[in-house]
Amino acid sequence: MKELIGIVRVILKERKDVVLSIVFGYLAGIAAVGLFAANGYLISQAALHPPIYVLISMIAIVKIGSIIRAVSRYGERYFSHRATFTMLSDLRTYFYEKLENMANHQIQQFRSGDLLALIVGDIESLQNLFLRVLYPPIIMFTVFFSTILFVSHYTPEVVGLLTVGLVITGIIIPAWFAKRQVALSNHLKGERAQLSTEVTEWFYGYRELKIHQQLKEKEQQLISASQSYISQQERVGRQVNANYSINQAASSFTIWLIIVVSSYLVATDQLDGLFLAMVIMICITVFDYSTPMATFSTYYEESERSAKRLQNVVSVEQINDKQIAKKVELPSSGFSITFQNVSFTFPDAYRAQIKGFNLHLEAGSKTAIVGPSGSGKSTILNLLLKFYETNQGEILLGDAPISLLKQEQIWDQAKVVLQNNHFFSGTIKDNLLLSTNSLSDVEIQRLLTEVWLPHFTSSYAVLEKGQNLSGGEKQRLAMARASAKNGSLWILDEPTSSLDNLTEQYLYEFLFNQAKDHTVILVSHRLSNLEKMDQIIVMDQGLIIERGTYSELLERKGYFFQLKQLEANMIS
């Protein structure tokens, strides 16, 4: 329930539309009841041959009531749907902002298909929160209460039956249905999440499935998930129809009792027969507003489940935000970096990625971190970029603990080239100038030439994910993109893994020219072109086992020397 309260707060941002939709809905309901009451009274009066002016007056009232009902119904539809669409827009914005600010390891707790189900399915489900959950009971109770007050002037017995009918159709039956709906809703959400996951993996892994000839097996899994979801939807649909039918039957039975009781009251002179048709028409009309309560439990359970799933995602970042007690500024001209006894383990992992890591980097220094795969090199960079939170120890940027810094503060200063760099559908210029528009086409062409991409122009088309670029071209373009960005901290993770030795040497020359006064942290499993580094950190199994300059490590003939010898033998 508390999750839904948070969603309601989002709805109340559009308080004006919500209030207006309720006001117009109430007016439409009262106008409908009044219109049918006037029709019933007109029928009874017409049977007694009243003066013509009485009939004309009643007909005019009916006409005015019809206009009021139509206008009110239009206003109710307009404002309720506008409030709903605005609410969905606000929810998407709220969710995307939370998702955008989450750390990498927090996002990785969720499968892509689950996130897809959240972004598309669960947020869409919440469109029913106002129209099908909050709105119907408000209108039902207000219209019923006003109708009961009116009818109480004529017959208290009918008022009692109306009250009982309201309790049964508006409270007891929906509550009974709600208990039965929980299990169905749980299964439906699970089936939808499973289907989203299967579809996502199908598209992401289509090439590998095709190569390994596993398309048929995966297709069967997808069809099975789809059929399960469809079957569960059918079960929910049958339950909704059953709820609607039972609620309608209870309403019809109550109306039948009211007809019987009212007829008896007229026969015993306890009710003026002139009002019999009016009372019956009122009761038939007012129970139309209890009908939406038949599906109340279905939509309530669906909305609550969606709100909980969304809250499970955004609450992770809320906890992270609370840890930042105050804002700390980073120097814009460069800063030192210090790792103090840092340890990190992935959730549910059996071993630590890094443990007891201590390292100090002076501002403007050039450091390479090398070692075999799985030694924790990339984890160091991810911790520095605050994609992950340390389990133990502290990282200092200058004098500022990284735990007191927002991710954006670090990213503003960082020029990042990762192992896998994403490129958007557009042009070379679009992909280079993600964070700046200060470069002209001539400057872009000069930059492309410097990273050994002279055959590209600023208007060269790039396909989605850079599908028309080779691995080496992506790495050189990523280096050019980092160079075009402002900042004094270069963070490079295997930036030359797809390049030949000559191009790699050329690119390192470009890097050292661009980063003369900047701090450079380079992670690489290749040991060539590291001679200009101020220090080289050698890691294995999350520990620093050697450190020194290139020449010092070779003279020491330790682990780095052995790696260098092994690399030389493989190349030869």
Secondary structure by P-SEA (a helix, b strand, c coil): caaaaaaaaaaacaaaaaaaaaaaaaaaaaaaaaaaaaaaaaaaaaaacccaaaaaaaaaaaaaaaaaaaaaaaaaaaaaaaaaaaaaaaaaaaaaaaaaaccccccccccaaaaaaaaccccccccccccccccaaaaaaaaaaaaaaaaccccaaaaaaaaaaaaaaccaaaaaaaaaaaaaaaaaaaaaaaaaaaaaaaaaaaaaaaaacaaaaaaaaaaaaaaaaaaaaaaaaaaaaaaaaaaaaaaaaaaaaaaaaaaaaaaaccccccaaaaaaaaaaaaacccccccaaaaaaaaaaaaaaaaaaaaaaaaaaaaaccbbbbccccbbbbbbcbbbbbccccccccccbbbbbbcccbbbbbbbccccaaaaaaaaaacccccccccccccccccccccaaaaaaaccccccbbbbccccaaaaaacccccccaaaaaaaaaaacccccccccccccccccccaaaaaaaaaaaaaaccccbbbbccccccccaaaaaaaaaaaaaacccbbbbbbbccccccccccbbbbbccccccccccaaaaaaaccaaaaaaaaaaaaac
